[in-house]
Amino acid sequence: MNLKQAPVQAENPLLRETGSCIWALLLIAFAIVLIAAPVSAGAVSNVSEQPAVTTPDIVQIGIYVVDFSRVDIGTGTVGVDFYLNLKSDKPVSINDLELMNGVITSVTTVTDAPHEKVYRIIAVLTAEPDLSRYPFDRHVLPIRIEPKIKNEREMILVIDPENSGLDPGANIPGWTLTGSGSRITNKSYVTDEVPFSRAVFTYGVVRDATSTILKFFLPVMLIIIVSLASLMMRISSRLGINASMFLAAVLIHWRVADAIPLVAYATFLDLFMIITYATLVMVLISGILVLKFTEAKDTARVEQVNYWSIRIIPVVSIIAYFLLFLTLMG
């Protein structure tokens, strides 16, 4: 049985080359996938590690002062009784805030809702008094509040005008309240650090002028008048009067100045007393000269001293006092 074998066809070179190219492309694509997979995973990881952008908590803060207690200029302290009102979209309490210029002595919770808190607070505030105008001084009593921990990126304070103000019945013995104000500022404690939001409520006070005039200026002016009036006396006893007036002025100055702390500048009281001492010294010197020339029986010199003393000392004294009181107008 003759079987005819089919002739074996030769393999096409073109098909062989095409198959090799396909396998090469598949290997390259697989290698690219293996290389790109870790890179893309790292990129996703880096994106997930970036902190989420958050908006700061907005806290509305209001302070309503009920009353002040005695202002102690010597220690720079004043007692205050006020209501603190806090409002926020997120839970907030007094534990999130801090009184920056004083010590809270008593806290009573009035309203305790999640997004609104009202507290009745009694505190002792500290201030830096400006005594340059003393005893006609005026001061600004501040209440400074800021977050304990959160900076401006985490918490921002906003003034609540509806719950801020000063009670009409508020009073400080010996002082007159001149008004109130509020503002928002910020405070940084380290260079290049994110600042803290700060709410500042201010209350102006002025020392009672009537009390000041009656307790200090009236006695001193009487001393000056008596001393200047002695210029018309031509007897030696005027020397004793002037010496007594000088001593009385020193005692009054010491009593009034003892009520304030030592400061590195001259107060209005200091300048006033310098003019007073200068006036009394001029009168005292004129009395000494009159006594000296009287004992020497130099009548012409005695008349000359009396003539110029009456015309110069009062005028110089009045002009100096006038110029000093003009400084209070500024």
DRENMARSE-174960 format. One line per field, with one value per residue (C-alpha): x, y, z; residue in one letter; residue number from 1. Coordinates in Angstrom, 2 decimals, padded with zeros to 5 digits. Each point is the difference from the previous one (the first is absolute). Layout:
<recs>
east: [X ...]
north: [Y ...]
up: [Z ...]
code: [a ...]
pos: [NUM ...]
</recs>
This chain:
<recs>
east: [000.00 001.59 -000.68 000.99 001.43 -001.05 002.88 001.12 -000.28 002.83 -000.72 -000.66 002.81 -002.35 -002.34 002.92 001.26 -003.50 -000.44 003.35 -000.97 -003.31 001.75 002.54 -002.75 -001.83 003.18 000.63 -003.60 000.24 003.25 -001.56 -002.93 002.36 001.98 -002.99 -001.99 002.20 000.35 -003.75 -000.52 002.52 -001.75 -003.33 001.63 001.52 -003.35 -001.65 002.71 -000.66 -001.98 -003.54 -000.67 -002.25 -001.73 000.54 -002.72 -001.81 -000.87 -002.15 000.99 -001.80 000.75 -002.55 001.52 -002.31 002.28 003.56 001.43 002.70 002.78 003.37 002.53 002.77 -000.22 -001.53 -003.03 -003.77 -002.83 -002.67 -003.31 -001.19 -001.94 001.90 -002.08 001.40 -001.66 001.35 -001.11 002.16 000.01 001.88 000.49 001.97 002.59 001.05 000.81 002.32 -000.07 003.36 000.17 -001.46 -001.13 -003.51 -001.17 -003.55 -001.91 -003.73 -001.58 -003.23 -000.67 001.48 -001.16 002.36 000.50 -000.59 001.43 -000.65 002.13 -000.10 003.64 001.71 003.66 002.89 001.50 003.52 000.77 002.94 -001.14 001.28 000.63 001.42 -003.18 -000.36 -002.08 -002.09 000.83 -002.14 000.38 -001.27 -000.98 000.32 -001.39 002.13 -001.18 001.54 -000.05 002.12 001.42 -001.52 001.62 -001.69 000.00 -002.13 -002.10 -000.94 -001.75 -002.67 -001.56 -003.68 -001.29 -003.49 001.38 002.73 -000.16 000.13 -002.84 -001.35 000.19 003.72 001.97 003.50 000.32 002.20 -000.07 -002.25 -000.60 000.39 -001.10 000.86 001.35 001.09 002.26 001.56 003.76 002.58 003.07 003.12 002.25 002.74 001.46 -001.56 -002.63 -003.68 -001.57 -002.88 -003.27 -000.67 -003.13 000.59 -002.76 000.95 -001.60 001.14 000.17 000.93 000.82 -002.68 001.21 -002.10 001.54 003.49 -000.46 -001.47 002.51 003.19 -000.09 -002.12 002.43 003.02 -001.55 -000.80 003.65 001.14 -002.45 001.11 003.65 -000.44 -002.05 002.92 001.95 -001.98 001.26 003.09 000.77 002.34 -002.84 -000.78 003.06 -001.62 -003.28 001.74 001.97 -003.24 -001.69 002.93 -000.17 -003.78 000.43 002.60 -002.32 -002.94 002.19 001.30 -003.51 -001.40 003.05 000.06 -003.23 001.68 002.93 003.42 000.19 002.88 -001.55 -001.27 -003.74 -002.21 000.13 003.80 000.10 -002.69 001.93 003.27 -001.66 -001.44 003.38 001.63 -002.62 000.42 003.80 -000.09 -002.26 002.24 003.13 -001.63 -000.84 003.58 001.27 -002.47 001.11 003.67 -000.34 -002.24 002.64 002.59 -002.34 000.17 -003.47 000.58 000.80 -003.01 -002.29 001.63 -000.48 -003.63 -000.66 001.33 -001.26 -003.61 000.22 002.03 -000.75 -003.84 000.19 002.59 -001.96 -003.33 001.52 001.70 -003.24 -001.95 002.41 -000.06 -003.80 000.01 001.67 -003.21 -001.86 001.91]
north: [000.00 003.09 002.98 003.31 002.32 003.66 002.22 001.99 003.65 002.21 002.46 003.56 002.30 002.99 -001.73 -001.00 003.58 001.33 -002.45 000.98 003.67 -000.68 -001.88 002.77 002.63 -002.07 -000.31 003.77 000.79 -002.39 001.63 003.47 -001.15 -001.43 003.26 002.38 -001.83 000.97 003.59 000.50 -001.60 002.41 002.96 -001.09 -000.49 003.49 001.53 -001.84 001.15 003.72 001.55 000.94 003.73 001.03 003.30 001.65 000.04 003.35 001.01 003.06 001.53 002.68 001.58 002.00 001.69 000.24 001.95 000.84 -000.02 002.26 001.05 -000.45 002.12 -001.04 -003.65 000.60 -002.20 000.36 -002.40 -000.66 -001.84 -000.94 -002.44 -001.98 -001.16 -002.58 -001.18 -002.43 -002.58 -002.48 -000.78 002.67 000.81 002.28 -002.77 000.77 003.63 001.87 003.41 001.49 002.97 -001.20 -002.82 -001.44 -000.45 -001.23 -001.59 -000.75 -001.73 001.74 -001.70 -003.37 -000.82 -001.88 003.00 002.84 000.62 002.86 000.44 002.45 000.75 001.92 000.77 002.21 001.80 001.36 003.16 002.28 003.44 003.15 002.43 002.88 002.04 -001.01 001.09 000.81 -003.39 -002.03 -003.68 -002.76 -003.19 -002.93 -003.54 -002.15 -003.51 -002.49 -003.78 -002.10 -002.34 000.64 002.55 001.99 -003.01 -001.88 002.67 003.59 002.29 002.42 002.79 -000.52 003.60 -001.04 -001.57 002.55 003.24 001.77 000.03 003.53 -000.69 -000.84 002.29 000.36 002.15 003.01 -000.61 000.78 -002.57 001.61 -002.82 -003.40 -001.55 -003.30 -001.27 -003.18 -000.27 -002.79 -000.84 -002.00 -001.32 -001.46 001.41 -001.50 -001.75 000.01 002.72 -000.47 001.83 002.43 001.90 003.25 001.84 003.45 002.30 003.58 001.58 003.50 001.02 002.16 003.61 001.40 -002.36 000.75 003.77 -000.11 -002.45 001.28 003.18 002.06 -000.42 000.65 003.08 001.38 -000.51 001.87 002.87 000.42 -000.14 002.60 002.21 000.05 001.98 003.04 -000.44 001.98 -001.60 -002.84 -002.33 -000.72 -002.26 -002.33 -000.02 -001.00 -002.75 -001.44 000.15 -001.80 -002.80 -000.36 -000.28 -002.75 -001.99 000.28 -001.05 -003.00 -001.12 000.23 -001.45 -002.97 -001.28 -000.86 -002.27 001.31 000.82 000.94 003.29 003.23 000.10 003.07 000.00 000.10 002.94 001.83 -000.43 001.08 003.31 000.22 -000.63 002.54 002.60 -000.66 000.06 003.36 001.42 -001.50 001.49 003.41 -000.25 -000.90 002.99 002.32 -001.28 000.38 003.57 000.95 -001.11 001.96 003.02 000.19 001.40 000.58 -003.65 -001.11 002.15 -001.29 -003.66 000.60 001.91 -002.67 -002.98 001.16 000.61 -003.00 -003.03 -000.06 000.61 -002.72 -002.43 000.64 -000.34 -003.28 -001.46 001.15 -001.65 -003.20 -000.24 000.57 -003.42 -001.61 001.26 -002.36]
up: [000.00 -001.22 002.16 -001.30 002.56 -000.19 -000.61 003.10 -000.65 001.14 002.96 -001.11 001.26 000.17 002.44 002.20 000.24 000.77 002.88 001.49 -000.08 001.75 002.81 000.38 000.25 002.62 002.09 -000.22 001.00 002.96 001.14 -000.22 002.14 002.63 000.15 000.01 002.67 003.02 -001.24 -000.30 003.39 001.55 -001.59 001.42 003.39 -000.06 -000.84 002.87 002.42 -000.62 002.88 -000.76 -000.21 002.92 000.69 003.40 002.64 000.05 003.56 000.67 003.33 001.96 003.39 001.98 003.05 002.98 002.33 000.98 003.49 001.42 -002.36 001.71 -001.87 002.39 -001.09 -003.43 000.68 -000.22 000.79 -002.63 -000.14 -003.50 -002.18 -002.65 -002.99 -002.46 -003.23 -002.61 -002.56 001.89 003.73 001.98 003.68 002.29 000.30 -003.58 000.86 002.32 001.73 -000.95 002.38 003.24 002.24 000.03 003.59 -000.61 -002.91 -000.06 -003.01 -001.06 -003.38 -000.95 -003.56 -002.37 -002.28 002.47 003.45 002.42 003.14 002.91 000.81 002.79 -000.67 001.02 -002.98 -000.29 -001.96 -000.73 001.21 -001.68 002.85 -002.03 000.70 003.65 001.92 -003.11 -001.47 -002.35 -000.73 -002.28 001.82 -002.44 000.04 -002.32 -000.92 -002.42 -000.60 002.33 -002.67 -003.41 -002.30 -002.78 -002.31 002.51 001.75 -000.84 002.47 -001.22 002.08 000.81 000.29 001.09 003.18 000.73 001.92 003.35 002.49 000.66 003.74 -000.08 002.29 001.44 003.16 -000.74 -003.77 -002.96 -002.76 -003.44 -002.31 -001.40 -003.17 -001.53 -002.75 -001.36 -000.31 000.05 002.02 -000.89 002.75 -002.22 -003.21 -003.16 002.11 -000.94 002.19 002.41 -000.49 002.86 001.04 001.88 001.86 001.36 002.58 000.56 003.47 001.17 003.57 001.59 -000.39 002.86 002.53 -001.32 000.28 003.50 001.45 -001.60 -002.05 002.40 002.95 -002.23 -001.58 003.46 000.97 -003.11 000.58 003.61 -001.04 -002.77 002.32 002.41 -002.61 001.10 003.53 000.83 003.30 000.80 001.06 -003.65 -000.05 002.52 -001.94 -003.22 001.72 001.41 -003.41 -001.60 002.56 -000.47 -003.79 000.42 002.28 -002.41 -002.93 001.91 000.97 -003.53 -001.78 002.37 -001.58 -003.32 -000.88 -000.95 -003.70 -002.29 -001.15 001.53 000.66 -000.12 003.80 -000.04 -002.40 001.98 003.23 -001.65 -000.91 003.52 001.60 -002.31 000.97 003.72 -000.30 -001.81 002.71 002.68 -001.57 -000.21 003.70 000.84 -001.99 001.71 003.39 -000.93 -001.29 002.92 002.47 -002.02 000.10 -003.81 -000.60 -003.70 -000.61 002.05 -002.13 -003.17 000.99 000.93 -003.23 -002.35 002.04 -000.18 -003.75 -001.15 002.20 -000.38 -003.77 -000.58 002.18 -001.74 -003.49 000.95 001.42 -003.06 -002.41 002.05 -000.03 -003.75 -000.35 001.28 -003.05 -002.29]
code: [m n l k q a p v q a e n p l l r e t g s c i w a l l l i a f a i v l i a a p v s a g a v s n v s e q p a v t t p d i v q i g i y v v d f s r v d i g t g t v g v d f y l n l k s d k p v s i n d l e l m n g v i t s v t t v t d a p h e k v y r i i a v l t a e p d l s r y p f d r h v l p i r i e p k i k n e r e m i l v i d p e n s g l d p g a n i p g w t l t g s g s r i t n k s y v t d e v p f s r a v f t y g v v r d a t s t i l k f f l p v m l i i i v s l a s l m m r i s s r l g i n a s m f l a a v l i h w r v a d a i p l v a y a t f l d l f m i i t y a t l v m v l i s g i l v l k f t e a k d t a r v e q v n y w s i r i i p v v s i i a y f l l f l t l m g]
pos: [1 2 3 4 5 6 7 8 9 10 11 12 13 14 15 16 17 18 19 20 21 22 23 24 25 26 27 28 29 30 31 32 33 34 35 36 37 38 39 40 41 42 43 44 45 46 47 48 49 50 51 52 53 54 55 56 57 58 59 60 61 62 63 64 65 66 67 68 69 70 71 72 73 74 75 76 77 78 79 80 81 82 83 84 85 86 87 88 89 90 91 92 93 94 95 96 97 98 99 100 101 102 103 104 105 106 107 108 109 110 111 112 113 114 115 116 117 118 119 120 121 122 123 124 125 126 127 128 129 130 131 132 133 134 135 136 137 138 139 140 141 142 143 144 145 146 147 148 149 150 151 152 153 154 155 156 157 158 159 160 161 162 163 164 165 166 167 168 169 170 171 172 173 174 175 176 177 178 179 180 181 182 183 184 185 186 187 188 189 190 191 192 193 194 195 196 197 198 199 200 201 202 203 204 205 206 207 208 209 210 211 212 213 214 215 216 217 218 219 220 221 222 223 224 225 226 227 228 229 230 231 232 233 234 235 236 237 238 239 240 241 242 243 244 245 246 247 248 249 250 251 252 253 254 255 256 257 258 259 260 261 262 263 264 265 266 267 268 269 270 271 272 273 274 275 276 277 278 279 280 281 282 283 284 285 286 287 288 289 290 291 292 293 294 295 296 297 298 299 300 301 302 303 304 305 306 307 308 309 310 311 312 313 314 315 316 317 318 319 320 321 322 323 324 325 326 327 328 329 330]
</recs>
